Amino acid sequence: MAQQASQKNAKKIVVANWKMHGNLKQNEVMLTDFIATLSGLKHTQVVVCAPYPYLAQLQILLQHTPIAWGAQNVAKNEEGPFTGEVSAAMLRDFGCAYVIIGHSERSTAYCESDENIAQKFMVAKKHGLTPILCVGETLIEREAGVMEMVVGKQLDTIINMYGAEVFADSVISYEPIWAIGTGLAATPAQAQAMHKFIRGKISSLNAGAADRLKILYGGSVNPQNAVQLFVVPNIDGGLIGKCSLNAQAFEEICLAADESAQ
């Protein structure tokens, strides 16, 4: 079932996560380059997730292109006295289609619980945003051989609160914490094993949701390893950090995804 689901879900997604980088001038140059190079892709949805202040710029520059855009976080509450928070409805006002949920850089620095991440996941779904849920294990957890238990627990929180069906038309990004920003990516075999585990877990509870779920790999993806990773069953694309800040590198990754989906 897991491999069949991947074949049904052939179109790839490649997401640029700019993190806390960018300025108006630099963004315009980058996005103009993306539009010129990536608008013709037939088998890959390109998404740019930028810091909140630049969402209006993304909306202006990308609204008449095939490239989608989104945010890097969202509040778990829909509105109220939550100074500094940004709601899902606000993201929709700026045309966002996607939002990254539970990235380890945030969950570690701001002590987000699995329950808070689950709430953000559902508020995004409620407002028509596609959540990109980040899951992954530390190096210690991988060396101890408990990586599937760790990732499974992260998924179980959402499953127990809302049911496995919420993963239909959603995105999960497997991001081993030990690979993020280190230059040390998971091997294709390691990534394949975890992606198969994730899809299999969802499929055992709701096969239809598993068929409509995209599972991305993130963690030191570059133009070289992208070619190997994107041909692996159940890897439906990538969440790209560092290389998304280099137009040429990001475009090569997107082109590799498009080639692998044909």
N, C-alpha and C positions, 0 to 999 in steps of 0.2 A: 504493500500500500504506500509506503513512504516514497519509493522511487516513482510509482505511478503518479502520486500527487505532484512531485517535482516536474514530471513531464507535462501534466495538464497545465501547470503554472509556468509555462515556458518563458513568458516575458520577464526580463530582469528589471531590477530597480537599483540605481546607484545614487547614493545620497551624500552630498557634500556637507560635512559638519564643520563650519568655520570656527566654532568655539568662540573665544573672546578675541577675535582678530577682525581687522578691516577698518576702512574709512570710506567716505563717500566716493572719493576719486578712485581709490584702488578697487573698490567694489564695481564701479562702472566699467573699468577696463576689463576686469575679470569676467563679468557677466556678458559684456559685449563679445568677448572671445568665446565664451561658452555657447552663446546663441549662434555665432557664425559656424562653429565646428560641430555642435551636437544636435542642432535642430532637425537634422535629417535622419537621425537614428530611428529604425523601424521596430526594433525588438527590445528597447530599453527605455524606461522612464527615468529621466534625470530629475533630481530634486536638490534644491539648495536650502539648507537650514542656516539662517544667519542670526546674529544677535538682534534682540527686539528693536533697537532704534533704527535698524536698516530694513525692516519689513516693508515699510512704505516704498522705499527705493526698489526693492525686489518686485513689488506689485506693479510699479510703473514700468520697469524695464522688461519684465517677463510675462506680463498678462496676455500678450498676443503671440506667445511662443509655446512650443510643446513642453518647455521646462517648467516644472512645478516648484513651489517653494513652501517653506515651513519654518517653525520655531524650534528652539532647543530645549524648551521647558514650558510648562503651563501650570497654573494654580489648580489645586484640587477642589477649590470652592468656585462656585459660579459667579458670585459677586459678594460684596460686603466690605467691612472695615479691615482690610488686609493690605496694609501699606506696602508698596513695592511689588505686589503680586500682579500677574497678568492673566486674565481669564481666557477660556476657550472662545467665548463670544467675541472678545477683542481681537483674537488671532483671526477669526473668520472675517472681521471687518477689513482686514488687510489681505484678504484672499488666500490665507494659508490653507493648504490642503493636508499638510503633514505636521506632526510634532514629535520630537524625540522625548521619550519618557524614561526616567530612571537611569540615565547614563552614570556610569560608576564614578566619574569625576564629580558629579553632583551628589550622588547618594553617599559618597565617602566624606566629602567636604562639609555637607550640610545635614548629615545623619538622617537621610530619608529612610523611613521604614518601608518594608515591602507593602504594608497596608496603604501608606500614603501614595506609593507608586501605583498601586491598583486603583485607587480613587482617581488619580490623574488619568489613568488609562481609560476609565469609564466616562469621565467628564469629556474627554476628547471625542470618544465614540458618540456620545449624546449630541455633540455639536457638529457632527459631520466631518471631524478631522480624522485622518488615519494615524493612529499611534504607532510609533516606532519604538517598541519596548526593548530596552537593552538588558541582557542577562549575561552572566559570566562568572568565572571563578578566579580566585587568586592563584599565584604560583604554588603556595603552600598547599592549597586544596587540591590542585592538580597532582602535585607530587605525592599526596596522600591517597590519590585515586578516588576522591569523593566528588569529582567535578559534576557528575550527573546528579548526584544527590543535591548539590548546591543549586544547580540550575533548575532542577525539578521543584525544589522548595520555592524558588522565586516564581515559577509558573503556578504552583499550587495555591498561592495566596489569591491570585486573580480567579482561578478556577473555583475555589471554595467560596469566594465572595459573589461571583457573578456567573459562573458556569463556563464550560469550555467553548460554548457557541460564540462567545464574544471575540474569539480569535479569528472568525471568518472576516475576510477583507481587512485584516490587520497585518502588521509587520512586526516580526521579532528580529532583533539583531543580536547574534551571538558575538559577544566581545570579551574574550578572555582578558581579564584585568591585567595579567602579566604581559600582554602583548601591546596594550594601548600606549602609543608614543615611545615604545622601546626599540622599535626597529626589528623586533623578534616576533614574527607572525606564527600563528599555528600552522602546522604542516597541512597539506590537503587531506591527509588521512585523519588527523586530529579533528579538523573542521568537519569532515564528512561524518565522523562518528557522532559528534555532538548534534549536528543538524538532523541526522537520522533519529537520534534520541528525542529531540524536541518535537519533530513532526509525528513520530510514533506515539509519543505521550498524548498529544492532542488528538490524534487519530483514534486512539483506544477509547476516547471519551466521546468524540464527535468527528466522524470521518469527513463529513461535509465541511466542517470548519477547517480541518487540516488541509483539505484540497484547495481552499480559498485563502490560505495563509502563505505569506511570503516570509522566508527566513534568510536574512542577510548575514554575511560575515563582516566583522569589523575588528581592527587591531593590526596596525602597521601594514595595511594593504598598499602595494605600490604597483607600478606598471608591469614589473617583472613577475611577481607572484600572483597578480590578478589573472593572468593567462592560465595558470595552473588551477587556481581556486574556482574560477567561474565555470569550469567544465565539470565540476564535481556534482553528482546528484544531490538534490535538496539545498544547494547553495543558489539562492535566487538573486544574488547581487551583493552589494557591499555598502557599508557605512564608512565613509572615508574622512579621516581627520586631517593629518599633516599634508597629505598629497592633494587635498582639495584646495589648498592655498597656492598651489602651483598649477596654472592653467594647463600647461602641456601635460603634466603628469596626470592630472584629473581626467583630461580628455582621453588620454591613452587608456586609462582604466575603463572609462565608459565605452570606448571603442572595443576593448577586449570583452566586455560584458555583452555588447551587441553581437559581436562575432560568435560568442559561445551560445547565444540563444537561437541562432539560425538553424 
